[in-house]
Amino acid sequence: MFHYYYYPKIERSLKKWLNLERLLLLRFQLLRIFSKLYNKAFKLKRIAQ
């Protein structure tokens, strides 16, 4: 009874947490990509000058 009652709540919180983690990972990857692009642009700018 105890486990049966609490399991859905635990599952729901786990799903929320996993979604949050996925979002954070996506954001981190995007930031890394943007920083790489920015560095490339900066180097090109320096070469152009």
PyMOL Python script that loads the backbone (N, CA, C, O; Angstrom):
from pymol import cmd

cmd.read_pdbstr("""\
ATOM      1  N   MET A   1       0.836  -1.197   0.000  1.00  0.00           N
ATOM      2  CA  MET A   1       0.000   0.000   0.000  1.00  0.00           C
ATOM      3  C   MET A   1       0.879   1.259   0.000  1.00  0.00           C
ATOM      4  O   MET A   1       0.671   2.174  -0.797  1.00  0.00           O
ATOM      5  N   PHE A   2       1.838   1.288   0.884  1.00  0.00           N
ATOM      6  CA  PHE A   2       2.735   2.441   1.004  1.00  0.00           C
ATOM      7  C   PHE A   2       3.468   2.701  -0.307  1.00  0.00           C
ATOM      8  O   PHE A   2       3.460   3.819  -0.822  1.00  0.00           O
ATOM      9  N   HIS A   3       4.092   1.673  -0.833  1.00  0.00           N
ATOM     10  CA  HIS A   3       4.840   1.813  -2.082  1.00  0.00           C
ATOM     11  C   HIS A   3       3.909   2.165  -3.229  1.00  0.00           C
ATOM     12  O   HIS A   3       4.225   3.004  -4.072  1.00  0.00           O
ATOM     13  N   TYR A   4       2.761   1.511  -3.245  1.00  0.00           N
ATOM     14  CA  TYR A   4       1.807   1.752  -4.326  1.00  0.00           C
ATOM     15  C   TYR A   4       1.346   3.205  -4.325  1.00  0.00           C
ATOM     16  O   TYR A   4       1.138   3.804  -5.380  1.00  0.00           O
ATOM     17  N   TYR A   5       1.190   3.764  -3.124  1.00  0.00           N
ATOM     18  CA  TYR A   5       0.710   5.142  -3.020  1.00  0.00           C
ATOM     19  C   TYR A   5       1.797   6.142  -3.416  1.00  0.00           C
ATOM     20  O   TYR A   5       1.515   7.137  -4.082  1.00  0.00           O
ATOM     21  N   TYR A   6       3.008   5.884  -3.015  1.00  0.00           N
ATOM     22  CA  TYR A   6       4.079   6.867  -3.229  1.00  0.00           C
ATOM     23  C   TYR A   6       4.795   6.730  -4.567  1.00  0.00           C
ATOM     24  O   TYR A   6       5.455   7.668  -5.013  1.00  0.00           O
ATOM     25  N   TYR A   7       4.672   5.574  -5.210  1.00  0.00           N
ATOM     26  CA  TYR A   7       5.429   5.351  -6.440  1.00  0.00           C
ATOM     27  C   TYR A   7       5.150   6.389  -7.531  1.00  0.00           C
ATOM     28  O   TYR A   7       6.091   6.932  -8.111  1.00  0.00           O
ATOM     29  N   PRO A   8       3.860   6.679  -7.826  1.00  0.00           N
ATOM     30  CA  PRO A   8       3.598   7.667  -8.903  1.00  0.00           C
ATOM     31  C   PRO A   8       4.223   9.026  -8.628  1.00  0.00           C
ATOM     32  O   PRO A   8       4.736   9.676  -9.539  1.00  0.00           O
ATOM     33  N   LYS A   9       4.178   9.459  -7.360  1.00  0.00           N
ATOM     34  CA  LYS A   9       4.774  10.758  -7.014  1.00  0.00           C
ATOM     35  C   LYS A   9       6.277  10.742  -7.276  1.00  0.00           C
ATOM     36  O   LYS A   9       6.831  11.678  -7.852  1.00  0.00           O
ATOM     37  N   ILE A  10       6.919   9.674  -6.846  1.00  0.00           N
ATOM     38  CA  ILE A  10       8.365   9.555  -7.045  1.00  0.00           C
ATOM     39  C   ILE A  10       8.681   9.546  -8.537  1.00  0.00           C
ATOM     40  O   ILE A  10       9.612  10.211  -8.993  1.00  0.00           O
ATOM     41  N   GLU A  11       7.894   8.783  -9.288  1.00  0.00           N
ATOM     42  CA  GLU A  11       8.113   8.699 -10.731  1.00  0.00           C
ATOM     43  C   GLU A  11       7.953  10.072 -11.376  1.00  0.00           C
ATOM     44  O   GLU A  11       8.749  10.473 -12.226  1.00  0.00           O
ATOM     45  N   ARG A  12       6.914  10.780 -10.957  1.00  0.00           N
ATOM     46  CA  ARG A  12       6.656  12.102 -11.522  1.00  0.00           C
ATOM     47  C   ARG A  12       7.813  13.048 -11.228  1.00  0.00           C
ATOM     48  O   ARG A  12       8.266  13.779 -12.109  1.00  0.00           O
ATOM     49  N   SER A  13       8.286  13.031  -9.994  1.00  0.00           N
ATOM     50  CA  SER A  13       9.392  13.923  -9.627  1.00  0.00           C
ATOM     51  C   SER A  13      10.659  13.544 -10.390  1.00  0.00           C
ATOM     52  O   SER A  13      11.432  14.412 -10.796  1.00  0.00           O
ATOM     53  N   LEU A  14      10.862  12.244 -10.581  1.00  0.00           N
ATOM     54  CA  LEU A  14      12.024  11.792 -11.352  1.00  0.00           C
ATOM     55  C   LEU A  14      11.939  12.289 -12.783  1.00  0.00           C
ATOM     56  O   LEU A  14      12.929  12.754 -13.348  1.00  0.00           O
ATOM     57  N   LYS A  15      10.747  12.187 -13.369  1.00  0.00           N
ATOM     58  CA  LYS A  15      10.564  12.658 -14.746  1.00  0.00           C
ATOM     59  C   LYS A  15      10.839  14.151 -14.838  1.00  0.00           C
ATOM     60  O   LYS A  15      11.504  14.614 -15.765  1.00  0.00           O
ATOM     61  N   LYS A  16      10.322  14.903 -13.867  1.00  0.00           N
ATOM     62  CA  LYS A  16      10.585  16.349 -13.845  1.00  0.00           C
ATOM     63  C   LYS A  16      12.080  16.617 -13.793  1.00  0.00           C
ATOM     64  O   LYS A  16      12.610  17.441 -14.539  1.00  0.00           O
ATOM     65  N   TRP A  17      12.751  15.895 -12.887  1.00  0.00           N
ATOM     66  CA  TRP A  17      14.187  16.095 -12.702  1.00  0.00           C
ATOM     67  C   TRP A  17      14.959  15.759 -13.964  1.00  0.00           C
ATOM     68  O   TRP A  17      15.894  16.465 -14.341  1.00  0.00           O
ATOM     69  N   LEU A  18      14.553  14.659 -14.622  1.00  0.00           N
ATOM     70  CA  LEU A  18      15.237  14.250 -15.853  1.00  0.00           C
ATOM     71  C   LEU A  18      15.026  15.282 -16.947  1.00  0.00           C
ATOM     72  O   LEU A  18      15.957  15.607 -17.683  1.00  0.00           O
ATOM     73  N   ASN A  19      13.809  15.799 -17.059  1.00  0.00           N
ATOM     74  CA  ASN A  19      13.538  16.837 -18.055  1.00  0.00           C
ATOM     75  C   ASN A  19      14.383  18.074 -17.790  1.00  0.00           C
ATOM     76  O   ASN A  19      14.935  18.673 -18.713  1.00  0.00           O
ATOM     77  N   LEU A  20      14.479  18.448 -16.523  1.00  0.00           N
ATOM     78  CA  LEU A  20      15.285  19.606 -16.147  1.00  0.00           C
ATOM     79  C   LEU A  20      16.739  19.391 -16.522  1.00  0.00           C
ATOM     80  O   LEU A  20      17.397  20.280 -17.061  1.00  0.00           O
ATOM     81  N   GLU A  21      17.234  18.183 -16.224  1.00  0.00           N
ATOM     82  CA  GLU A  21      18.625  17.865 -16.536  1.00  0.00           C
ATOM     83  C   GLU A  21      18.855  17.928 -18.045  1.00  0.00           C
ATOM     84  O   GLU A  21      19.878  18.430 -18.511  1.00  0.00           O
ATOM     85  N   ARG A  22      17.878  17.406 -18.801  1.00  0.00           N
ATOM     86  CA  ARG A  22      17.998  17.423 -20.262  1.00  0.00           C
ATOM     87  C   ARG A  22      18.062  18.854 -20.769  1.00  0.00           C
ATOM     88  O   ARG A  22      18.875  19.178 -21.635  1.00  0.00           O
ATOM     89  N   LEU A  23      17.199  19.712 -20.227  1.00  0.00           N
ATOM     90  CA  LEU A  23      17.204  21.120 -20.625  1.00  0.00           C
ATOM     91  C   LEU A  23      18.542  21.776 -20.315  1.00  0.00           C
ATOM     92  O   LEU A  23      19.089  22.517 -21.132  1.00  0.00           O
ATOM     93  N   LEU A  24      19.061  21.493 -19.124  1.00  0.00           N
ATOM     94  CA  LEU A  24      20.355  22.065 -18.741  1.00  0.00           C
ATOM     95  C   LEU A  24      21.459  21.593 -19.672  1.00  0.00           C
ATOM     96  O   LEU A  24      22.324  22.373 -20.070  1.00  0.00           O
ATOM     97  N   LEU A  25      21.424  20.299 -20.018  1.00  0.00           N
ATOM     98  CA  LEU A  25      22.438  19.758 -20.924  1.00  0.00           C
ATOM     99  C   LEU A  25      22.344  20.428 -22.286  1.00  0.00           C
ATOM    100  O   LEU A  25      23.361  20.788 -22.878  1.00  0.00           O
ATOM    101  N   LEU A  26      21.114  20.596 -22.784  1.00  0.00           N
ATOM    102  CA  LEU A  26      20.916  21.256 -24.073  1.00  0.00           C
ATOM    103  C   LEU A  26      21.465  22.674 -24.033  1.00  0.00           C
ATOM    104  O   LEU A  26      22.149  23.116 -24.956  1.00  0.00           O
ATOM    105  N   ARG A  27      21.155  23.381 -22.951  1.00  0.00           N
ATOM    106  CA  ARG A  27      21.633  24.759 -22.816  1.00  0.00           C
ATOM    107  C   ARG A  27      23.153  24.801 -22.795  1.00  0.00           C
ATOM    108  O   ARG A  27      23.774  25.669 -23.409  1.00  0.00           O
ATOM    109  N   PHE A  28      23.740  23.849 -22.080  1.00  0.00           N
ATOM    110  CA  PHE A  28      25.194  23.795 -21.983  1.00  0.00           C
ATOM    111  C   PHE A  28      25.812  23.547 -23.355  1.00  0.00           C
ATOM    112  O   PHE A  28      26.802  24.181 -23.720  1.00  0.00           O
ATOM    113  N   GLN A  29      25.219  22.616 -24.118  1.00  0.00           N
ATOM    114  CA  GLN A  29      25.735  22.321 -25.460  1.00  0.00           C
ATOM    115  C   GLN A  29      25.613  23.542 -26.360  1.00  0.00           C
ATOM    116  O   GLN A  29      26.528  23.858 -27.121  1.00  0.00           O
ATOM    117  N   LEU A  30      24.477  24.225 -26.268  1.00  0.00           N
ATOM    118  CA  LEU A  30      24.289  25.433 -27.071  1.00  0.00           C
ATOM    119  C   LEU A  30      25.329  26.490 -26.720  1.00  0.00           C
ATOM    120  O   LEU A  30      25.905  27.126 -27.602  1.00  0.00           O
ATOM    121  N   LEU A  31      25.562  26.668 -25.429  1.00  0.00           N
ATOM    122  CA  LEU A  31      26.567  27.644 -24.994  1.00  0.00           C
ATOM    123  C   LEU A  31      27.940  27.283 -25.539  1.00  0.00           C
ATOM    124  O   LEU A  31      28.687  28.158 -25.976  1.00  0.00           O
ATOM    125  N   ARG A  32      28.276  25.995 -25.515  1.00  0.00           N
ATOM    126  CA  ARG A  32      29.575  25.565 -26.027  1.00  0.00           C
ATOM    127  C   ARG A  32      29.692  25.839 -27.515  1.00  0.00           C
ATOM    128  O   ARG A  32      30.724  26.314 -27.988  1.00  0.00           O
ATOM    129  N   ILE A  33      28.623  25.538 -28.254  1.00  0.00           N
ATOM    130  CA  ILE A  33      28.636  25.781 -29.703  1.00  0.00           C
ATOM    131  C   ILE A  33      28.803  27.272 -29.975  1.00  0.00           C
ATOM    132  O   ILE A  33      29.599  27.673 -30.825  1.00  0.00           O
ATOM    133  N   PHE A  34      28.037  28.098 -29.236  1.00  0.00           N
ATOM    134  CA  PHE A  34      28.120  29.543 -29.442  1.00  0.00           C
ATOM    135  C   PHE A  34      29.503  30.079 -29.107  1.00  0.00           C
ATOM    136  O   PHE A  34      30.024  30.947 -29.808  1.00  0.00           O
ATOM    137  N   SER A  35      30.094  29.567 -28.043  1.00  0.00           N
ATOM    138  CA  SER A  35      31.430  30.043 -27.664  1.00  0.00           C
ATOM    139  C   SER A  35      32.453  29.667 -28.732  1.00  0.00           C
ATOM    140  O   SER A  35      33.356  30.446 -29.036  1.00  0.00           O
ATOM    141  N   LYS A  36      32.306  28.457 -29.305  1.00  0.00           N
ATOM    142  CA  LYS A  36      33.221  28.048 -30.378  1.00  0.00           C
ATOM    143  C   LYS A  36      33.077  28.971 -31.580  1.00  0.00           C
ATOM    144  O   LYS A  36      34.069  29.432 -32.145  1.00  0.00           O
ATOM    145  N   LEU A  37      31.819  29.238 -31.968  1.00  0.00           N
ATOM    146  CA  LEU A  37      31.574  30.126 -33.106  1.00  0.00           C
ATOM    147  C   LEU A  37      32.138  31.517 -32.829  1.00  0.00           C
ATOM    148  O   LEU A  37      32.747  32.133 -33.704  1.00  0.00           O
ATOM    149  N   TYR A  38      31.930  32.007 -31.606  1.00  0.00           N
ATOM    150  CA  TYR A  38      32.415  33.334 -31.231  1.00  0.00           C
ATOM    151  C   TYR A  38      33.933  33.397 -31.315  1.00  0.00           C
ATOM    152  O   TYR A  38      34.494  34.375 -31.809  1.00  0.00           O
ATOM    153  N   ASN A  39      34.591  32.356 -30.834  1.00  0.00           N
ATOM    154  CA  ASN A  39      36.055  32.314 -30.895  1.00  0.00           C
ATOM    155  C   ASN A  39      36.543  32.318 -32.336  1.00  0.00           C
ATOM    156  O   ASN A  39      37.510  33.002 -32.669  1.00  0.00           O
ATOM    157  N   LYS A  40      35.868  31.549 -33.194  1.00  0.00           N
ATOM    158  CA  LYS A  40      36.247  31.513 -34.610  1.00  0.00           C
ATOM    159  C   LYS A  40      36.089  32.892 -35.235  1.00  0.00           C
ATOM    160  O   LYS A  40      36.969  33.358 -35.958  1.00  0.00           O
ATOM    161  N   ALA A  41      34.967  33.540 -34.954  1.00  0.00           N
ATOM    162  CA  ALA A  41      34.705  34.867 -35.509  1.00  0.00           C
ATOM    163  C   ALA A  41      35.751  35.864 -35.014  1.00  0.00           C
ATOM    164  O   ALA A  41      36.230  36.698 -35.781  1.00  0.00           O
ATOM    165  N   PHE A  42      36.098  35.778 -33.749  1.00  0.00           N
ATOM    166  CA  PHE A  42      37.084  36.681 -33.157  1.00  0.00           C
ATOM    167  C   PHE A  42      38.439  36.504 -33.832  1.00  0.00           C
ATOM    168  O   PHE A  42      39.113  37.485 -34.143  1.00  0.00           O
ATOM    169  N   LYS A  43      38.839  35.250 -34.059  1.00  0.00           N
ATOM    170  CA  LYS A  43      40.114  34.980 -34.730  1.00  0.00           C
ATOM    171  C   LYS A  43      40.093  35.519 -36.150  1.00  0.00           C
ATOM    172  O   LYS A  43      41.063  36.128 -36.602  1.00  0.00           O
ATOM    173  N   LEU A  44      38.984  35.296 -36.856  1.00  0.00           N
ATOM    174  CA  LEU A  44      38.863  35.794 -38.226  1.00  0.00           C
ATOM    175  C   LEU A  44      38.952  37.316 -38.247  1.00  0.00           C
ATOM    176  O   LEU A  44      39.589  37.896 -39.126  1.00  0.00           O
ATOM    177  N   LYS A  45      38.312  37.954 -37.280  1.00  0.00           N
ATOM    178  CA  LYS A  45      38.343  39.414 -37.194  1.00  0.00           C
ATOM    179  C   LYS A  45      39.775  39.903 -36.993  1.00  0.00           C
ATOM    180  O   LYS A  45      40.203  40.870 -37.624  1.00  0.00           O
ATOM    181  N   ARG A  46      40.501  39.235 -36.120  1.00  0.00           N
ATOM    182  CA  ARG A  46      41.886  39.629 -35.858  1.00  0.00           C
ATOM    183  C   ARG A  46      42.751  39.445 -37.094  1.00  0.00           C
ATOM    184  O   ARG A  46      43.626  40.264 -37.379  1.00  0.00           O
ATOM    185  N   ILE A  47      42.503  38.367 -37.827  1.00  0.00           N
ATOM    186  CA  ILE A  47      43.268  38.116 -39.057  1.00  0.00           C
ATOM    187  C   ILE A  47      42.927  39.184 -40.097  1.00  0.00           C
ATOM    188  O   ILE A  47      43.803  39.669 -40.812  1.00  0.00           O
ATOM    189  N   ALA A  48      41.642  39.543 -40.170  1.00  0.00           N
ATOM    190  CA  ALA A  48      41.189  40.539 -41.147  1.00  0.00           C
ATOM    191  C   ALA A  48      41.821  41.903 -40.859  1.00  0.00           C
ATOM    192  O   ALA A  48      42.179  42.631 -41.784  1.00  0.00           O
ATOM    193  N   GLN A  49      41.957  42.244 -39.582  1.00  0.00           N
ATOM    194  CA  GLN A  49      42.557  43.530 -39.237  1.00  0.00           C
ATOM    195  C   GLN A  49      44.051  43.461 -39.503  1.00  0.00           C
ATOM    196  O   GLN A  49      44.764  44.439 -39.282  1.00  0.00           O
TER     197      GLN A  49
END
""", "prot")
cmd.dss("prot")
cmd.show_as("cartoon", "prot")
cmd.util.cbc("prot")
cmd.orient("prot")
